[in-house]
Amino acid sequence: MSTLLVYRSVYHRTWLKVARRPVILLLSFVQPLIWMSFFGFLFQRFDLGALPANVSYLDFLVPGICGMTVLVGGSQSGIGLIRDMQAGMLERTLCTPASRWGMLAGKISADVSRLLIQAVVVATLGFLLGARYHINLRSLIAALACLSLFGAGYCGISCWIALKTRRQESMASFIHLTNMPLFFTSSALVPAKKMPAWLANLADWNPLSLALEQLRGGLVYGTTPAALPAFVVLAALCIVALAAAYTELDRYLVAKESTRV
C-alpha cells in the first residue's frame, strides 16, 4: 500500500472522527472566546507601551489566543492514538502493508489543518469583538507556515508521549504540566519588552513566541518581520518531534508483531 494512499486514508479518517463529534469542536471555541472577552476588555485601558499607537490590547491579544488554540489542540493529538490503541486499530494495521510514515503524517496533518481552521475562526471572533487588523498578505502566509510547524511539532510530541506511555493519565499530566508554562512564558498575553528580564529571555526563545510574532506582523501590525530564523527553528523542532513519534510508533508496532508470532 503506497504511502500517499495511507496518508489520504488516515487524513480522511481523522477528519471523519471530528465530524462525528461536532459538539466537542464547537466547545473548543468557548475558552478562546472567554479569554478574548475577559482579558481583552479587562486590560484594554492598561498602557503596555511597546504597542504601536494604532494597536489596542485586544488587537495584540487575538493572535496570542489563536496560538493558544493551536497549543491546546496540539497537546491533545495523542489522545486519539491512545483510543486507537485501546480499540485495537493500530494492531490491525499489522495485517496490512500500510506505511507507518503515511499513518503518522496523515493523522498529524489532519490535526494541524483542523487547528489552523480553528485559529482562523478565533481570529474572526476577535474581529467581531472589536479587534482591528492591518493585514500583510506576505507576512500572513509566512506566519501560517510557522504556526503550522509549531502545531505539527507539538502534535508530534503529544503522539510520542501517547505511544511511549499508552495511558490517558499520562496525557492529562502532559497537558497540564506543559501547556500553561509554555503559554505564560510566551508573548501571548504581553509584549516581551514589558516582561521582567528573565521572563523576556524565556519568551524570546519560546517556540510559541516565534510563531506569534510572525502572526502579529502579518495580521495586526501589517509589517514583514524576518521569518527565516523563526521558520528554521520551528522546522528543526518539528522534525525532531516527528522523528521521535515515528520511532515510537515503529517500536510499538514491532513489539505488537513480536507478541503475535
HELIX and SHEET records of a PDB file:
HELIX    1   1 THR A    3  ALA A   19  1                                  17    
HELIX    2   2 PRO A   22  LEU A   27  1                                   6    
HELIX    3   3 VAL A   30  LEU A   42  1                                  13    
HELIX    4   4 TYR A   57  SER A   75  1                                  19    
HELIX    5   5 SER A   77  ALA A   87  1                                  11    
HELIX    6   6 MET A   89  ARG A   92  1                                   4    
HELIX    7   7 THR A   93  CYS A   95  5                                   3    
HELIX    8   8 ARG A  100  LEU A  129  1                                  30    
HELIX    9   9 LEU A  137  THR A  165  1                                  29    
HELIX   10  10 GLN A  168  PHE A  184  1                                  17    
HELIX   11  11 ALA A  192  LYS A  194  5                                   3    
HELIX   12  12 ALA A  197  TRP A  205  1                                   9    
HELIX   13  13 PRO A  207  ARG A  216  1                                  10    
HELIX   14  14 GLY A  217  TYR A  221  3                                   5    
HELIX   15  15 LEU A  228  ARG A  260  1                                  33    
END                                                                             
